Amino acid sequence: MQTEPIEVQRDGGRAPLRPGRGWAAAGVLAGVAGFAAMEVESRFAPDDPAANVDAAVLVEGYVQHGPGRLAVVLALFVAAAFAVVVFGAGLRRALAVQCPAGSLVPDVAAAGTLLVAALCLVGSGPTTEVFFALLHAAESDPDITASLVRTMDTLPWVWGGLAPTVAAVAYAALRHGAAPRWLGVVSIVFALLVGGLAMAPLQYLAGMVGAVWLVLAGVAYLTTRGARAGTMPA
C-alpha cells in the first residue's frame, strides 16, 4: 500500500508558472513619468513677477514655451496614472500573500494608488483646455486661461493619497516581511513626508516625494530574490 503523498501536476503535467513582476516595473514607470511631468511643468513658470497679478503676462509666458511641451506634460501624467494603477494592483496581491487573511493592509495600499491615478487624470483635464487656449491665444480670455493654468499646476501634483500606500508597505514590510526591511524603514520616512506635505499648504510637493518612493519601491520588488521573492507576484 502506497503511503507517500502523490504529487498532482496540472495543465498537462506542466509546473505552474510563477507570476512575473511587471507590476513592479510599472511602479518605476509611474514614478519616473510623474516626476518628469512635474519637472517639465515647473519650467513653464514665467520669470516676470508681474505674472502673479496680470493674467495676460502669465499666459504669454506659457505661450512662449509653446503648447508642445504642455502636450508632453499631459502624456506623462496620464502614463503615470495608468502605470500606478497596475502597480497598485500588483502591490495588493503581493501584500495579500504575506499578510494575514482578511488584513486591510493590501486594500489600503491599493486604494492609495487609485487616489494618485484619479488626481493625475482629473488634473489632465485643465491641461487639455490650456493646450488649446495656447494654440488660440489671440481668441482666448487670458483670465480664464490663467485660472486653468493654476488648476493645472496644482491638481495632478497632489499625490497625498499615496501616503496610505507608503504607510501600508512600511507596516507590511516590518511586521510581515512582505517587502525588504530597508524599504519598510525608508517607507516610514516617506509616509511622514508625503502625509505631512499633504496636510500642509504645500500639497504639490507630495508629488515629487511620492514619485521618488514609487521608483524605490518598484526597484525593491524587482530586485528582491530568495524565498520571499517568490511570494511577490506580478
C-alpha positions in Angstrom: 0.0 0.0 0.0 1.4 3.4 -1.0 1.8 5.8 1.9 3.8 8.6 0.3 1.8 11.7 -0.9 1.1 11.8 -4.6 2.1 15.0 -6.4 -0.6 16.2 -8.7 0.5 18.2 -11.8 -1.9 20.5 -13.5 -2.1 21.8 -17.1 -1.0 18.6 -18.7 1.9 17.9 -16.3 3.5 21.3 -16.6 4.5 23.1 -13.4 2.5 26.2 -12.6 4.2 29.4 -13.9 5.4 31.9 -11.3 3.9 35.3 -11.9 6.3 37.9 -13.1 7.0 41.3 -11.7 5.8 43.6 -14.4 3.7 45.5 -11.9 6.9 46.5 -10.1 8.3 47.9 -13.3 5.0 49.8 -13.7 5.7 51.4 -10.3 9.1 52.6 -11.6 7.5 53.9 -14.8 4.8 55.7 -12.7 7.4 57.4 -10.6 9.6 58.4 -13.4 6.7 59.7 -15.6 5.2 61.6 -12.7 8.4 63.2 -11.6 9.3 64.1 -15.2 5.9 65.7 -15.8 6.3 67.8 -12.7 9.8 68.8 -13.6 8.8 69.8 -17.1 5.7 71.7 -16.0 7.7 73.6 -13.3 9.8 75.1 -16.1 6.7 76.9 -17.5 6.6 79.4 -14.7 7.4 82.8 -16.1 10.2 84.8 -14.5 8.4 88.1 -14.7 6.9 88.9 -11.2 4.0 90.7 -13.0 2.7 87.3 -13.9 1.4 86.9 -10.4 -1.0 89.8 -10.8 -1.5 90.0 -14.5 -3.2 87.1 -16.3 -2.1 88.2 -19.7 1.5 88.2 -18.7 1.1 84.7 -17.2 -0.5 83.3 -20.3 2.1 85.0 -22.5 4.9 83.2 -20.6 3.2 79.8 -21.3 2.7 80.8 -25.0 6.5 81.4 -25.3 7.2 77.8 -24.2 4.7 76.5 -26.7 1.8 74.0 -26.4 4.1 71.2 -27.5 5.7 71.0 -24.1 2.4 71.0 -22.5 1.3 68.0 -24.6 4.4 66.2 -23.2 3.3 67.0 -19.6 -0.2 65.8 -20.3 1.1 62.5 -21.8 3.4 61.9 -18.9 0.8 62.5 -16.2 -1.7 60.1 -18.0 1.1 57.5 -18.3 1.8 57.8 -14.6 -1.9 57.4 -13.8 -2.2 54.2 -15.8 1.1 52.8 -14.5 0.3 53.5 -10.9 -3.0 51.5 -11.2 -1.0 48.5 -12.4 1.5 48.9 -9.6 -1.3 49.2 -7.0 -3.0 46.0 -8.3 0.3 44.1 -8.1 1.2 45.5 -4.8 -2.1 44.5 -3.3 -1.6 40.9 -4.5 2.0 40.8 -3.2 1.0 42.1 0.2 -2.0 39.7 0.4 0.3 36.7 0.1 2.4 37.8 3.2 -0.2 39.5 5.3 -2.8 37.6 7.5 -6.0 36.6 5.8 -8.5 39.4 6.0 -5.9 42.1 6.6 -6.8 45.6 5.4 -3.2 46.4 4.6 -3.3 45.2 0.9 -6.6 47.1 0.2 -5.3 50.3 1.9 -2.1 50.1 -0.2 -4.1 49.7 -3.5 -6.5 52.4 -2.6 -3.8 55.0 -2.2 -2.5 54.4 -5.7 -6.0 54.8 -7.1 -6.2 58.2 -5.4 -3.0 59.2 -7.2 -4.3 58.0 -10.5 -7.5 59.9 -10.1 -5.7 63.2 -9.4 -3.4 62.7 -12.4 -6.4 62.1 -14.7 -8.5 64.9 -13.2 -5.6 67.3 -13.5 -5.1 66.4 -17.1 -8.5 68.0 -17.9 -7.4 71.6 -17.3 -4.1 70.8 -19.1 -6.1 69.9 -22.2 -8.0 73.2 -22.0 -4.8 75.2 -21.5 -3.2 73.4 -24.5 -6.0 74.6 -26.9 -6.1 78.1 -25.2 -2.4 78.5 -26.0 -2.9 77.4 -29.6 -5.5 80.1 -30.0 -4.2 82.6 -27.5 -5.4 85.6 -29.5 -9.0 84.4 -29.3 -8.8 83.1 -25.7 -9.7 85.1 -22.5 -6.4 85.3 -20.5 -8.3 85.4 -17.2 -10.0 82.1 -17.9 -6.7 80.6 -19.2 -4.8 81.8 -16.2 -7.3 80.2 -13.8 -7.0 76.9 -15.7 -3.2 77.2 -15.5 -3.3 77.5 -11.7 -5.6 74.4 -11.5 -3.3 72.5 -13.9 -0.3 73.5 -11.8 -1.9 72.0 -8.7 -4.3 69.0 -9.1 -2.0 66.5 -10.8 0.7 67.2 -8.3 -1.4 66.3 -5.3 -0.1 62.8 -4.6 -1.0 63.0 -0.9 -3.2 59.9 -1.4 0.0 57.9 -1.7 0.7 58.3 2.0 -1.6 55.4 3.0 0.1 53.2 0.4 3.6 54.0 1.7 2.5 53.5 5.3 0.9 50.2 4.4 4.1 49.0 2.8 6.1 50.1 5.8 3.8 48.1 8.1 3.7 45.1 5.9 7.5 45.0 5.4 8.4 45.4 9.1 5.6 43.3 10.6 5.0 40.6 8.0 8.2 40.6 5.8 6.2 41.5 2.7 9.0 43.7 1.4 12.7 44.2 2.1 13.2 45.5 5.6 15.2 48.5 4.3 12.1 49.5 2.2 10.0 49.3 5.3 12.3 51.7 7.2 12.6 54.1 4.3 8.8 54.0 3.8 8.3 55.2 7.3 10.2 58.4 6.4 8.4 58.8 3.1 5.0 58.2 4.7 5.7 61.1 7.1 6.9 63.3 4.3 4.1 62.6 1.9 1.4 62.7 4.6 2.9 65.8 6.2 3.1 67.7 2.9 -0.5 66.7 2.1 -1.7 68.3 5.4 0.3 71.5 4.8 -0.4 74.2 2.2 2.4 72.5 0.2 0.4 69.6 -1.2 2.0 69.8 -4.6 5.4 68.9 -3.2 4.0 65.5 -2.1 4.0 64.6 -5.8 7.8 64.7 -6.2 8.4 62.9 -2.9 5.8 60.3 -3.8 7.3 59.8 -7.2 10.7 59.0 -5.7 9.1 56.4 -3.4 7.4 54.7 -6.3 10.8 54.3 -8.0 12.4 52.9 -4.9 9.5 50.5 -4.2 9.4 49.3 -7.7 13.1 48.6 -7.8 13.0 46.9 -4.4 10.3 44.4 -5.6 12.1 44.0 -9.0 15.4 43.1 -7.4 14.3 41.0 -4.4 15.5 37.4 -4.5 15.1 34.3 -2.5 12.0 32.6 -0.9 10.1 35.8 -0.3 10.7 37.0 -3.8 8.6 34.0 -4.9 5.7 35.3 -2.9 5.9 38.7 -4.6 3.9 38.1 -7.7 3.2 40.5 -10.5 
